[in-house]
Amino acid sequence: MMYWAAVAFLSLGLIDLDLRHRWLTGQAFRLAVGVPLVMLYVYVAMPPLVFPQSIPLLLLTFVPNAVYSTGLALRSWLVSRRI
């Protein structure tokens, strides 16, 4: 059960926050490529996941991905506001 929770938690970073033209097709491609890679990473690289001890391991990969995705969305939002 913790395996699926880890995959779902890390897959949150794959969601594109920039709602541009053809967002749904781009989002489907990101998920189609990213979710299997996340599943492979969780299965191979992570130690056996036990609930309290697994949170720092999940945050170690989720936080940089979420910050990067949010930064890209904010950057494109600011650029579009200037035009």
Salt bridges, closest charged atoms under 4 A:
ASP18 OD2 - ARG20 NE 2.34
